[in-house]
Amino acid sequence: MFSSLWLLAAAVSSAVAYVVNNGTDCYVYPESLVNDGQPTDDTPSVLQAFQLCGTNGSITMTEGNHFYIDQVMNTTNLENCDVNILGEMEWSTDVPYWLSHSLPVVYANLSTAWLFGGTNVTIRGDGKGLFNGNGKSILLTKTVLGSHTQSGQTWYDENMGQGNQPGRPIAITIYNSTNVLVDSMTWTQSQFWNSFVSHSSNVTMSNIFMNSTSDDGNDTVNTDGCDTWNSRDVSFYNWTVTGGDDCISVKGNSTNIYGRNITCYGTGAFPIGSVGQFPETPDYVENVLFEDALLVDASNTAWIKTWQGSGESNAGGSDAGGGGSGYVRNVTWRNMVNVNVNQPIYVTQCIYNSGEAASVCDTSTVQISDITWQNITGTSRYDVAGSIHCSASRPCPGLKFIDVNITSVNASMGLPTPPELYLCANIVGQNATGANSTGIPCNGFAPNNFPQQLTMNY
C-alpha cells in the first residue's frame, strides 16, 4: 500500500498527496508519512476528501494515523456521506490563529474549529477515533515541535478560568443538518465546548467519551460535552464526560431532546438554558427527558437557568443580557444518582445575578411549567438538596417531585448535620396537599439570587 502512496505523492502536489480516491470512497493518510514524521498540516487533504466524496460517498481517516489540523474546516452540505475517523485528529495550539479565524456559529458570539453538516451523514470512530483539541497526543509518545505542543493545556492556561472568550473554538459544530449519527468517538482536552448541535434535526450521538482536565490551577471552564440550540429530535446515548462545565446543555428553541445512560464527572450535568437572554429572540424549550445517569462531584444535576426580565451588562462578554421571553415546559429528569453534588436540584430565573441584577431577579417572563424530578437519589455536598425560585412575574405550575431522596454527604456518614433543605419560592400549589400536592417538601425560602454553587451549609 505504501509504495502506491509514494507514487501518488510524486504525481500530485503535497497538499493533497495522501487522499486516495477510489470512486466515491476517499481514504486520507497523514502528510507526516512523507515528511520524516514531522507534523504537517493535513487540513488541505481532509478538505479535498470531503469535496471529492462528500456526496453519496465515504471519507476515512485511516486507522492508527495522526492527522494535524492547523486550519478551520467547513464541511457542510454533505449528502449521504459516511465519515470514518479511525485515527487521531489533533488541532494546533496556535491561539492567535484560532482567535481570529474560528468560524462563527451565531449563538452568543461563539465560534467553531470545524463546521460540519448535511443530510444523511454519519461519523463513526469504532472506538478508535479521537478529537484532540489541546495538542496532547494520545497515539504519539514523542515530543513534537512547533505549534503542536505536548502540554494538553493550551486553552485552559490561555483562558485562565474566565468565561466565554470570543474566538475560542468549539471543537465541532453540527450545523443545518438532518439525519446525523455520531458514534463511538472520543474527545480529549477540548479547546472549548466539545460539540454543538445547531439548527439541526434527528441527530443521535452515542457511545461517546469526553475528557477535559487541567494539570494546574486554571479551570477547564466551558468544556461542555454538548449544547443544543434551535434543534429538535436530538438523542444522546451511553456517554461518559469529564469536564469543567455542563455535561449536556439544552439551550433555546430545542425540542424533543433525550439522553440516557450518561455518566458525568465534575460537570454541571443537565441544565436547561440559559434561556431568555435576548429580547429579540424568544427561547422555547419543550419535551426533554434525561434518565439513567450518574453524577459525580458535579456542581448541579437537574436544573433550569433563565435570565432576568430586564437587561444588564455588568457580566461582560457573552454573559450579558436579559429581558428575553419564551417558555420551558415538559421536562423530566429521572433515575439519577448523585455523588457529592454541590446542589443537585436548582431553578433560577436570574442566572447572572451579580451586582444590580439581583434587584430585578423576579422580573423574568420566561414561563417554566410541567417539570418533573423522579427517583433522584444520592448525596449533596452541603445541606441544600435543592433550591427552586420561580420568577414572581411567572410563578411555575406543574412542578413535581416523585421519589426524590437526597442526603448530605455528612449525614450519609452519620455526622452531625442540619436537616436537608428544599428551598422554594413562587411555585404554583406549593402548599397543596393530597392529589394536588407537588411532592416538593419545601422547608425553606429560596432567595431570588440564591447561588448556583454553595460553599457551606445553608
C-alpha positions in Angstrom: 0.0 0.0 0.0 2.7 2.5 1.0 4.5 2.0 -2.4 1.3 3.1 -4.2 1.1 6.1 -1.9 4.6 7.2 -2.7 3.7 7.0 -6.4 0.7 9.2 -5.7 2.8 11.6 -3.8 5.1 12.0 -6.8 2.1 12.6 -9.1 0.3 15.3 -7.3 1.1 18.2 -5.0 2.0 17.5 -1.4 -1.1 19.4 -0.2 -3.3 16.5 -1.4 -0.7 13.8 -1.6 -2.5 11.5 0.7 -6.1 11.4 -0.4 -6.6 8.1 -2.1 -9.8 8.3 -4.2 -11.5 5.1 -5.1 -14.6 6.2 -6.9 -16.7 7.9 -4.2 -14.7 6.5 -1.3 -11.8 8.6 -0.1 -9.0 7.5 2.2 -6.9 10.1 3.9 -3.3 9.5 5.1 -1.2 12.0 7.0 1.3 14.2 5.3 3.8 13.3 8.0 4.4 10.0 6.3 6.4 11.7 3.7 7.9 14.4 6.0 10.1 12.3 8.2 7.3 12.0 10.7 7.3 15.8 11.4 3.9 17.5 12.0 2.5 18.8 8.7 -0.9 20.4 8.2 -3.4 17.8 7.0 -6.3 20.3 6.6 -6.0 20.6 2.8 -6.1 16.8 2.4 -9.1 16.4 4.6 -11.0 19.2 2.9 -10.2 17.7 -0.5 -11.5 14.3 0.6 -14.8 15.9 1.6 -15.0 17.7 -1.7 -14.4 14.5 -3.7 -16.5 12.1 -1.6 -18.9 14.2 0.4 -21.9 13.3 -1.7 -23.0 9.7 -2.0 -19.6 8.6 -0.7 -17.4 8.0 2.3 -14.3 9.6 3.9 -12.0 7.5 6.0 -9.3 9.0 8.2 -7.1 5.9 8.1 -6.6 3.7 11.1 -3.8 4.3 13.6 -2.7 7.6 12.0 -2.2 11.0 13.4 -3.7 14.0 11.5 -2.7 17.6 12.2 -5.4 20.2 11.8 -4.0 23.7 11.6 -6.9 25.5 9.9 -10.6 25.9 10.2 -12.8 23.4 8.3 -16.2 23.9 6.8 -17.6 20.6 5.5 -21.3 21.4 5.3 -23.9 20.4 2.6 -22.8 16.8 2.7 -25.3 14.3 1.4 -25.5 10.5 2.0 -22.0 10.5 3.4 -20.2 8.2 5.9 -17.2 9.6 7.7 -14.9 7.1 9.4 -12.4 8.6 11.8 -10.1 5.8 12.8 -7.1 7.8 13.9 -6.4 10.9 15.9 -7.2 14.4 14.7 -5.1 17.0 16.6 -5.9 20.7 16.4 -2.9 23.1 16.6 -2.4 25.3 19.6 -1.8 28.4 17.5 -4.0 30.5 19.7 -3.8 33.8 17.7 -4.8 31.9 14.5 -7.9 30.4 16.1 -9.0 33.5 17.9 -9.0 35.4 14.6 -10.2 32.6 12.2 -12.7 30.4 14.0 -16.0 30.1 12.2 -18.9 32.0 13.8 -21.9 29.9 15.0 -24.1 32.9 15.7 -25.0 31.8 19.2 -23.6 34.1 21.9 -20.8 35.4 19.7 -19.2 31.9 19.8 -17.3 30.2 17.0 -16.0 26.7 16.0 -13.0 25.0 14.6 -15.0 22.6 12.4 -18.4 23.4 10.9 -19.9 20.1 9.9 -23.3 19.2 8.4 -25.5 17.8 5.8 -28.3 15.2 5.2 -28.0 11.5 6.0 -24.5 11.7 7.4 -22.6 9.6 9.8 -19.3 10.0 11.8 -18.1 6.7 13.2 -15.0 6.1 15.3 -15.3 2.4 16.1 -13.7 3.3 19.4 -10.5 4.4 17.7 -11.4 7.9 16.5 -10.1 10.8 18.6 -10.6 14.6 18.6 -7.6 16.2 20.4 -8.1 19.9 21.0 -5.1 20.9 23.0 -2.2 19.1 21.4 -1.5 16.3 23.8 -1.0 13.3 21.6 -2.5 10.0 22.6 -1.2 8.0 19.7 2.3 9.6 19.6 4.7 9.4 22.6 7.5 11.6 21.3 7.5 15.3 21.8 6.8 17.3 18.7 7.8 20.8 17.9 6.2 24.0 16.6 2.6 24.9 17.4 1.8 21.2 18.3 2.9 21.2 22.0 2.6 18.3 24.3 1.1 20.2 27.2 -2.6 19.4 26.5 -3.2 22.5 28.5 -3.0 25.4 26.0 -6.5 26.8 26.0 -7.1 26.4 29.7 -3.9 28.3 30.5 -4.7 30.9 27.9 -8.2 31.4 29.1 -7.2 31.4 32.8 -10.6 30.3 34.2 -12.6 33.1 32.5 -15.9 32.7 30.8 -16.8 32.6 27.1 -14.0 34.0 25.1 -14.7 35.3 21.5 -12.8 33.1 19.1 -12.1 30.2 21.4 -13.3 27.4 19.2 -15.9 24.8 19.8 -14.3 21.5 18.6 -17.0 20.5 16.2 -20.4 22.0 15.3 -23.2 20.0 13.7 -25.0 22.7 11.7 -28.1 22.8 9.5 -28.2 19.0 9.4 -30.8 16.3 9.2 -30.4 12.6 10.0 -26.9 12.6 11.6 -25.3 9.8 13.6 -22.1 10.3 15.6 -20.9 7.0 17.2 -18.0 5.6 19.2 -15.8 8.8 19.2 -13.5 10.2 21.9 -12.8 13.9 22.6 -9.8 14.9 24.7 -8.6 18.3 26.0 -11.3 20.1 24.1 -10.5 23.7 23.2 -14.0 24.9 24.4 -17.3 23.1 24.1 -16.7 19.6 22.8 -19.7 19.7 20.4 -22.6 21.9 19.4 -25.8 20.9 17.6 -27.3 23.9 15.9 -30.3 24.3 13.5 -30.5 20.5 13.1 -32.9 17.7 13.4 -32.8 13.9 14.0 -29.3 13.9 15.4 -28.0 10.9 17.5 -24.7 10.9 19.4 -23.9 7.5 21.0 -21.1 5.7 22.8 -19.2 9.0 23.4 -16.2 9.5 25.7 -15.0 13.1 26.6 -12.2 14.1 28.9 -11.0 17.7 29.6 -8.8 18.0 32.6 -6.3 20.6 33.9 -3.0 19.9 35.4 -2.6 23.3 37.1 -4.9 25.9 38.7 -6.6 27.0 35.5 -10.0 25.5 35.3 -11.4 23.7 32.2 -14.3 26.2 32.2 -16.8 26.0 29.3 -15.7 22.5 28.2 -19.4 21.4 27.8 -19.9 18.0 26.4 -22.7 19.2 24.0 -25.1 22.0 23.7 -28.3 22.0 21.6 -29.8 25.2 20.1 -32.5 25.7 17.6 -32.7 21.9 17.1 -35.2 19.1 17.5 -35.1 15.3 17.9 -31.6 15.1 19.3 -30.6 12.0 21.3 -27.6 11.1 23.5 -26.9 7.5 24.5 -24.1 6.0 26.5 -21.9 9.0 27.3 -19.0 9.4 29.8 -17.9 13.0 30.3 -15.2 14.6 32.5 -15.1 18.4 32.2 -15.4 21.8 33.8 -18.9 22.8 32.7 -22.2 21.4 31.6 -22.3 17.7 30.6 -25.2 18.2 28.1 -27.0 21.6 28.0 -30.3 22.2 26.3 -30.5 25.8 25.1 -33.2 27.9 23.4 -35.6 26.5 20.8 -34.7 22.9 21.5 -37.5 20.3 21.3 -37.6 16.6 21.8 -34.3 16.1 23.5 -33.5 12.7 25.0 -30.5 11.5 27.0 -29.9 8.1 28.6 -27.2 6.2 30.3 -24.8 9.1 30.9 -22.0 9.4 33.5 -20.7 12.9 34.3 -17.6 13.7 36.4 -17.1 17.2 37.7 -19.6 18.8 35.3 -22.8 20.8 35.5 -24.7 17.8 34.3 -28.1 18.5 32.5 -29.2 22.2 32.6 -32.0 23.7 30.6 -30.6 27.0 29.5 -29.6 29.5 29.9 -32.6 31.0 28.1 -34.2 34.4 28.0 -31.0 36.3 27.3 -32.1 38.4 24.3 -35.4 40.3 23.9 -35.4 40.0 20.1 -35.1 36.1 20.1 -37.6 34.3 22.3 -36.5 30.9 23.6 -38.8 27.9 23.6 -37.7 24.5 25.2 -40.1 21.6 25.5 -40.2 17.8 25.6 -36.9 17.0 27.3 -36.1 13.8 29.1 -32.8 12.8 30.7 -32.7 9.4 32.5 -30.4 6.8 34.0 -27.4 9.0 34.9 -24.6 9.0 37.4 -23.3 12.4 38.5 -20.0 12.6 40.5 -18.6 15.8 42.1 -20.9 17.8 39.9 -22.0 21.4 40.5 -25.6 20.6 39.8 -27.7 17.8 38.3 -31.2 18.6 37.2 -31.7 22.3 36.8 -33.0 25.3 34.9 -31.4 28.7 34.3 -33.1 31.7 32.8 -32.2 35.3 32.6 -34.0 38.1 34.5 -36.6 40.2 32.8 -34.6 43.4 32.3 -31.2 43.7 30.6 -27.9 44.1 32.4 -24.4 44.2 31.0 -22.1 44.1 34.0 -21.2 40.4 33.5 -19.2 41.3 30.3 -18.5 39.2 27.2 -21.3 37.0 26.1 -22.7 36.8 29.6 -24.7 39.9 29.3 -28.4 40.5 28.5 -31.8 39.6 29.9 -35.3 40.6 29.0 -35.9 37.6 26.7 -39.2 35.7 26.7 -40.4 32.2 26.0 -41.0 29.0 28.0 -39.5 25.8 29.4 -42.1 23.1 29.7 -42.5 19.3 29.8 -39.0 18.5 31.2 -38.2 15.4 33.2 -35.1 14.1 34.9 -35.4 10.6 36.3 -33.3 7.8 37.7 -30.3 10.0 38.7 -27.7 9.1 41.3 -25.8 12.0 42.8 -22.4 11.5 44.5 -21.2 14.6 46.3 -23.1 17.0 44.1 -22.9 20.7 45.2 -26.6 21.5 44.7 -28.4 18.7 42.8 -31.7 20.5 42.1 -31.7 24.1 41.1 -34.1 26.5 39.4 -33.2 30.2 39.0 -34.7 32.9 36.8 -31.8 35.2 37.4 -28.7 33.1 36.5 -26.3 36.1 36.2 -27.4 37.8 39.4 -24.3 39.8 40.3 -24.4 43.5 41.3 -27.6 45.4 40.2 -29.1 42.3 38.6 -30.2 40.9 42.0 -32.7 43.7 42.3 -34.5 42.6 39.2 -34.4 38.9 39.7 -38.2 38.5 39.9 -38.8 40.1 36.6 -38.2 37.2 34.2 -41.1 36.4 31.8 -39.8 33.0 30.7 -42.6 30.6 31.8 -41.4 27.4 33.5 -44.1 24.7 33.7 -44.7 20.9 33.9 -41.3 19.9 35.3 -40.7 16.5 37.0 -37.8 15.3 39.1 -38.3 11.5 39.6 -36.1 9.0 41.5 -33.3 11.5 42.2 -31.1 10.0 44.9 -27.6 10.1 46.4 -25.7 12.8 48.2 -25.4 16.5 48.2 -22.1 18.2 49.3 -24.0 20.5 51.7 -27.4 20.6 53.4 -29.3 22.0 50.4 -30.7 19.3 48.2 -32.5 21.9 46.0 -33.4 25.5 45.5 -36.3 26.4 43.3 -37.0 30.1 42.8 -39.6 30.9 40.1 -40.0 34.4 38.9 -42.7 36.3 40.8 -43.7 37.6 37.4 -44.3 34.0 36.2 -44.9 31.5 39.0 -44.3 27.9 38.0 -47.2 25.5 37.6 -47.0 21.7 37.3 -43.7 21.2 39.2 -43.5 17.7 40.8 -41.2 15.6 42.9 -41.6 11.8 42.7 -39.3 9.6 44.9 -36.7 12.3 45.5 -34.4 11.3 48.3 -31.1 13.2 48.7 -28.9 13.2 51.8 -25.9 15.4 52.5 -22.5 13.7 52.5 -22.1 14.4 56.2 -25.5 12.9 57.0 -24.7 9.9 54.9 -21.7 9.2 57.1 -23.6 9.7 60.3 -22.0 13.0 61.2 -23.9 15.9 62.8 -25.6 18.0 60.0 -28.6 20.2 59.6 -31.7 18.7 58.1 -31.7 18.5 54.3 -33.2 21.7 52.8 -35.6 22.2 49.9 -35.9 25.9 49.3 -38.9 27.2 47.4 -40.5 30.3 46.0 -43.3 31.1 43.7 -44.3 27.5 42.9 -48.0 27.2 42.0 -49.6 24.9 44.5 -46.5 24.9 46.7 -48.5 24.2 49.9 -51.2 22.0 48.3 -51.9 18.6 49.8 -53.4 15.3 48.7 -53.9 14.7 45.0 -52.8 18.3 44.2 -49.5 18.1 46.1 -46.3 18.9 44.2 -44.5 16.4 46.3 -41.8 19.0 46.9 -41.0 19.1 50.7 -40.5 22.9 50.8 -38.9 23.6 54.2 -37.2 26.9 53.5 -37.4 30.1 51.3 -35.4 30.3 48.1 -34.0 33.8 47.7 -34.2 35.2 44.2 -30.4 35.4 43.8 -29.6 32.1 45.6 -26.2 30.9 44.2 -25.8 28.1 41.8 -22.9 26.7 43.8 -22.6 26.7 47.5 -19.5 26.9 49.8 -21.1 25.9 53.1 -24.2 24.5 54.7 -27.1 27.0 54.5 
